[in-house]
Amino acid sequence: MSAKKTITVFQTGSITGQKPGVRETLTGLGLGRVNSSRVLEDTPSVRGMITRVKHLVRVEEETKKATKKA
């Protein structure tokens, strides 16, 4: 069994006054309003997107273990 690592991303800042690239990055992460959140798989591409908007988001890491169904 492999454990899929996930992260929860919370939007803490507004996109008002941000550059278009920042807005598109937040949309790509599935965010768009302050206090919204998404659980995403921890991949290098997601981490890169988070780095680009780190001033507008908060990240919590978590590990989920795959469960085996009988």
C-alpha positions as CSV (number, residue, x, y, z in Angstrom):
1,M,0.0,0.0,0.0
2,S,1.3,3.4,-0.8
3,A,0.3,6.6,1.1
4,K,-0.9,9.5,-1.0
5,K,0.4,12.7,0.4
6,T,-2.1,15.6,0.3
7,I,-2.1,19.2,1.2
8,T,-4.9,21.5,2.2
9,V,-4.7,25.0,0.7
10,F,-6.6,27.9,2.3
11,Q,-7.0,31.2,0.5
12,T,-6.3,34.0,3.1
13,G,-6.0,37.1,0.8
14,S,-8.1,38.7,-1.8
15,I,-7.3,38.7,-5.5
16,T,-8.4,42.4,-5.8
17,G,-5.6,44.3,-7.3
18,Q,-3.5,41.3,-8.1
19,K,-1.9,40.7,-11.5
20,P,-3.7,38.4,-14.0
21,G,-1.2,35.6,-13.6
22,V,-1.9,35.5,-9.8
23,R,-5.6,35.3,-10.4
24,E,-5.2,32.5,-13.0
25,T,-2.9,30.6,-10.6
26,L,-5.5,30.7,-7.8
27,T,-8.2,29.6,-10.2
28,G,-5.9,26.7,-11.2
29,L,-5.7,25.7,-7.6
30,G,-9.4,25.7,-7.4
31,L,-9.6,28.8,-5.2
32,G,-11.3,32.1,-5.8
33,R,-12.7,33.6,-2.7
34,V,-11.2,34.4,0.7
35,N,-11.6,31.6,3.2
36,S,-12.1,28.9,0.5
37,S,-10.0,25.7,0.7
38,R,-9.1,22.7,-1.4
39,V,-7.5,19.4,-0.7
40,L,-4.9,18.7,-3.4
41,E,-2.4,16.0,-4.1
42,D,1.2,17.1,-3.2
43,T,3.0,17.3,-6.5
44,P,5.8,19.5,-7.8
45,S,3.4,21.4,-10.1
46,V,1.0,22.2,-7.2
47,R,3.9,23.3,-5.0
48,G,5.1,25.6,-7.8
49,M,1.7,27.2,-8.0
50,I,1.5,27.6,-4.3
51,T,5.0,29.3,-4.3
52,R,3.7,31.8,-6.9
53,V,0.7,32.8,-4.6
54,K,2.3,32.2,-1.2
55,H,1.3,35.7,0.0
56,L,-2.4,34.8,-0.5
57,V,-2.6,31.2,0.8
58,R,-1.9,29.1,3.9
59,V,-0.9,25.4,3.5
60,E,-1.5,22.5,5.9
61,E,0.2,19.1,5.1
62,E,-1.4,15.8,5.8
63,T,-0.8,12.2,4.9
64,K,-3.7,9.8,4.1
65,K,-3.1,6.1,4.2
66,A,-4.8,4.0,1.5
67,T,-7.3,1.7,3.1
68,K,-7.7,-1.8,1.8
69,K,-11.3,-2.9,1.3
70,A,-12.2,-6.5,1.9
